[in-house]
Amino acid sequence: MADLFWLSEAQMRRIEPYFPLSHGMPRMEDRRVLSGIVFVIRNGLRWRDAPADYGPPKTIYNRFLHWSRLGVFSGIFAELAGKGPRLEPLMIDATHLKAHRTAASLLEKGLLPRRIGRTEGGLNSNRHAVCDGRGRPQIMLLSEGQMSDFKCVALMIDTLPRAKTLLGDRGYDADWFRQALSDRGITPCIPSMTNRRVQIPHDAVLYRQRHRIEIMFGRLKDLRRILTRKDRCAHTFMSAIALAATVIFWL
């Protein structure tokens, strides 16, 4: 197939230090297997439909599942994003990801939450992200589709990178959130809700840069296995998002 995806040698050198050590028999070439994982995520394929150029589909799936459980892909994303340059301003937003019937079939079973919720649009998950000034994700969180943005941002606020300004839409207009940002030395650039008695001014020119986080969501949704969630487990779906974000924005 002419449209196969391959990680470059330079990209592999950047992420190899975060791979688990191989024990026992040597494992299949990391570059070959990881390229196959990205190809499946990009094209929304079943694992069994991975091209033979990447090796046995069972090997590709097992590597993805095992490393997802170990947190390898999320760890790579966190390390590379954390070492990136601090570019102003920060931006925060969220987007819905529709759950495929294969992901929602075991909604009520299992010990771990699947992060799939029911909204007017059906079963879906909600992905929250904080980006830098170039629209590169630095913090990501997965929640149920019906969970409010305020509950999720409360989980993320302690991990916010240092910055002077944070851009957000009026859905983040809350007094406690503005105060929490101010306590961290961050100036909120958030339009006021229409029902506020006293409107809080914001920098309208600076606010126009918020389109970059929307572009980031769009680029990730170009990968069909992220646009429509097919993974039942939250950790595997989040690993797919973390791997895609790493390849697109940090390699």
N, C-alpha and C positions, 0 to 999 in steps of 0.2 A: 504494500500500500504506500502510495506516494505521500499521504497526509500523516504519516506517523510522527509522533512527538518524541524528541530526544533531549534530555538534559545535557548541557555542554560539560566538558571536562572542568572548565573554570567554575561553573555552578556547583558541580559535585565537590570540588575542593573546599567550597565555603560551608557546605552542610555536612560533610563527612565527619568532622570532629564530634558531632552530636549523635552519631549512630551508636546503637548498642554494640558491644563486643560480640564477636562470633565465637560460639563454644561448640566443640565437637567437630562435626564435618563442616567444611567451608560452605558458606551459603552462596546462592546464585548471585552473580554480579549485581551490585547495588544499583548502578546506573541503569541497567536493563530493566530491573524490576520496578524501580521508582518511576521511570519513564512510562512503563505500562500502566501504573496506577494513575498517573496524571492523564494519560490518554483515555482511560475508562471514565474518569471524572469529567473530563472535557466533553466527551461525546455522549454521556448518559447511557453507557452500555451496561449490559449484565456482565458480571465478571467472567463468565464462561465464553463471552464473545470477544475477549481481548485477542488481538492478532497474535499469531504464533511467533512473530519476531521478538516479542517480549518474554517468551518462555511459557511454561505451562500456566494456564489460568488459575489453577489451584494454588500454585506458588505465589502468584501475584496477590490473590485474595488473602491467603494466610499471612503474608508479610504485612499487608495493610491492616488486617485485623489485629495481629500481635503487636505491631508498633503503635497502633491506636490505643490499645489497652495500656501500654507502657507510657503513653503521653509523649512519644517521640516527635510527632509532627507538630503538636502544640508547643513543645519545648523549642523546636527549631524556629518557629515563628516568633516566639517570645524573645529568644536570644537575638535574632537578627533585627527585629523591630526595636528592641531595647538599645542596641548598639548604633542605630541609625542617627543621623544628625537631627537636632531639635529644630524643626522649622515651624515658625509661627504662621497663622494661629492654629489652635486645636479646633476640631469640629466634631460634633456628636450627632448621631441620628440612628434610626432603626428602620428595618424593612421586613416585610412578611415573605416567608418562603412556604409555598404550598407543599403539603405532605402527600405523597403518592399513596395509593391504597396498600402497597406492600409495606410501607413504613407504618401506617396506622392500623394494620390488621391486628396487632397485639397491644393495642393502646392501654388496656387495663391490666396487663399481665407484667410480671417481672418485678424485681426488687428495686431497680434503679429507675428514676423518672426519665421518660423519653423526650420531654420538652416538646410535646405536641399538644396543642390546645384547640378548642372549638370556638370559632367566631362565625360571624354572619357569612363569611366567604368560604366556610368549610373548615377542615382540619389543616392547621398550619403551625409553623414555628416562627419565632420572631428573632432576628439577628440584630444585635446592637453593636455599634462600633464607634471608636474614637480614632480620628485620623489627624495627621499633621497637615501642615500648610500645602503640601503637594498632593493631598488626598491619598496618602499611604496609611493603611490601618496600623494602629499601634496597640489597641485593646479591642478584643471581641468577646461577646457574650451571647449565649443561646438561651432563649426562654420560650415558654408556651406562648402561643399567639395572642391569647387574651390578657396576658400579664401587662400591666401598665408600664409606660416608660419610666415613671417615677420610681417604681419598685426596683427596676433593673439598674437605673442610674445610681441608686443608693448603694448597690453592690459594687459599682465600678469606681465611685468617686475617690476612694482611698488609693487607687492605683493610677490616678491621672498623672501623666508626666508634668514636669514643671513647664509653665507657660505664662504668658502675659494675658492672653485673651482666649476665650472659648466661644465658638459660634454654635448656635442651636436654633431650631425653629420654635415657634410659640408654644409647641407642646411641652417644652421644658421650662416654661415660665412659671416658676414657683418661688415663693419667698425663701423657703428653706434651702433650695438649690442655689439660688443667687448668693445667699449668705455663706453657704459651704464653699462656694468658689472664692468668694472674697476672703474667707479665712485662709485660703491657700495662696493668696496673692494673685488670683486669676480674675480678670475683668470679664463678666458675662456680656456677650453681644447677642441678646435674645429679644426678639420683638415681644411686646406685651400682648396678653390675651385681650380680646375685644371687650370682655366683661370687667376689666379692671377699671375702678373708678378713677384712679390716677395713672395715666400711661407713663411707663418708664422709657425714656429715650434710649436709642441704640444707634450705633454707627451704621447707617444704611449702605454706605459705600463698601465698608469692610464686610458687611453681611453678604454681599454679592458673591464672595468667594466660596460660600457654602455649597455651590453647585459641584465642587470637587468631590465631596463625599458621596453625592448622588452618582457621579460618574464612577466612583469606586464600586458602589453597589452594582451598577450596571455591568461593569467589567467582570465581576465575579459571577453575575447571573448569566453571562455568556456561556458559562460552563453548565451543561445541561443537568448534571447530577447534583448541582447546587441549586439551580433554578427550581427544580422539583425534587424534593427530598425523598429518596428511596431507602435510606438507611434507617432501620428500626431504632438502633441504639444512638443515644445522643452523642456519646463520645466518638463513635465512628463518623457521624455526620460532621461534628465539629472538627475532627481531624482532616476531613476532606476540605473543609473551608480553610483551615489553617495552612494546609499544604498548597492549595490554590493561591492563597494570598501571598505566601512566601515566594512561589515561583513568579507570579505576576508583578509583585511590587518590590521584593527585597533581594532578588537574584539578578 
